[in-house]
Amino acid sequence: MAEKSEGFKIVSDNRQARFLYEILETYEVGIELKGTEVKSIRAGKVNLRDGYVLIRNGEAWLINVHISPYETASQYFNHDPRRTRKLLMHRQEIRKLIGKVEQQGLTIVPLKMYFKRGWVKIDIALGKGKKLHDKREDERRKEDKRDIERAMKRY
């Protein structure tokens, strides 16, 4: 599942988030991990689908992201797969997010996890939940684009 793009090694991509949310802003953040978690991430054993970001006491926390236990590590050194992990962000970015989440009722979701110069980074996004008709409209737009490309390919 790992793919390389522009010096980044993408480990996990949350395509479901782009379907469920209208993405308004994205941020690149670091994450506080334990040793066996990094090894599992390198192996691509990450699921961002159910994850979200919660801001408490001026700190950002990544909740409900599943990082599988590392197989070759002993039971003693392994971690809880769904533990809450602290995100590393600048204080002013956190304050900005707090304001938007509280005032506008937006959600913060993880989009993708990747390695950048050896460090694990996560792209998180400020998103607004899509309604059913918005999802249908996006699907219609994608189908129209596909039809146009097919027609262009023939001629």
N, C-alpha and C positions, 0 to 999 in steps of 0.2 A: 504494500500500500504506500510505501515511501516513494516520493518522487522528488526530483530536484528541479528547482526553478530559481534562477538568479542567485546562486550561492546558498539558498535555503534548502533544507531537507524537510519537506512536509511529511509529518507523521500521521496526523489525523485531520479530517476535514468534516465540518458539520454542515452538510448541504441542506439538511432539514430546517436549519435556522433561517436560511434565505427563503424557504417556502412559507414558513410560519410567520416571519416578521419582515416588516419593511425596514431595511437597514438605513439608519440616519447618519451615524458617525462610527468610525472604527478607531481602536487604540491598540498599540502593540505593548504588551506588558510581560514582565518576567513572572516566574512562579517559584515559590519556595518548596523544594522537594527533598525527599530522603534518597539515599544512595540507590536502593533497589528500585525505586520509582523511575529514576533516570534510565536504568538498564532496561526496564520494561518499556519505557517510551521509545528507546532506541530500537527495540524489537517491534515497535508498532502496535503494542497491545493497549490502545487507548480508545475510549468511546466518549465523545463529547456530546452526544445526542440529547441526553436528559439534563445536561449541565446548565447552570445559570450563575450569575454573580450577585452577591449580596454585600451591601456596604453597612458595616457595623462599627461604631466607635472610631470613625475616621479611617478604617482599614477596609480593603476590598478582599472578599473571600470567594473562592471558587467552590461551588457546592454541587454535589451529585455527579461529578465526573468520575468515570470508572477507569482506573489504571490497574490492570491485572497484576497480581503478585508475580514476582520474578521466580521462575521455576527452579533454577539451580541454587537459589539462596535457601538457607535453612528457615524453619518456621519462626525462629527467634528474631531474625533480621528482617523479615518481610513486613509489609505495611498493610493497613486496612484499605481495600480497593476503592471505597467510596468516601474516604476521609475528607474533611474540609481542608482546603489548601489556601494559604495566604498568597495574594497576588501582589507583586511589587510595582507600585505606581508612584508617581509624584503626588505630593499632597494637593497641589492646585488642580490636578486632573481629577482626583477623588472628589474634591469640593464641587467641581463643575458637574460631575456625574450625579452627585447627591441632589443638587438643585434640579436637574432635568428629570430624574427619576421621581422625586417627590412632587414637583409641580405638574409635570405633563403626564405622569402615569406610564412612563416608558419602562422597558425591561432591558437588562444587560445580559447578553448571551455570548458564549464562546463560539467563534467561527472556525478557527483552525489552530493546530498546535504544530510547531516546527522547530528545528534547530537552526540557530543563527550564530555562526562563529563558535560553535560548541555549547552555547547556552540554549536552554529550552525557553521558547517564547510562545505566547498565545495572543492571537488577535481576538479581542472582544469587541462587541458592537452594541451600540445603543439602538434598540429596535422598538418599533411600534407594532403590536399584534395586527395581523391582517384579518379582515373579515372574509367570509366565504366568497362573496362576490369579487373581492380583490384577487383571491386565488384563482378564480375562474377566468378573470380578465388576463392574468399573467399566463395561464395555460393557453388561452386563445391567441395571445400575442406570440408565444413560442411556436404554436402550430402554424400560424400564418407565416412566420419567418422561415420555418422549415419548408413549407409549401413553395415559397418564393425561391429559396435556394435550390429546391428540386427542379423547378421550372427553368431557372437560370442555367443549371447544369446540363439540361437537355439541349438548350439552344446555344 
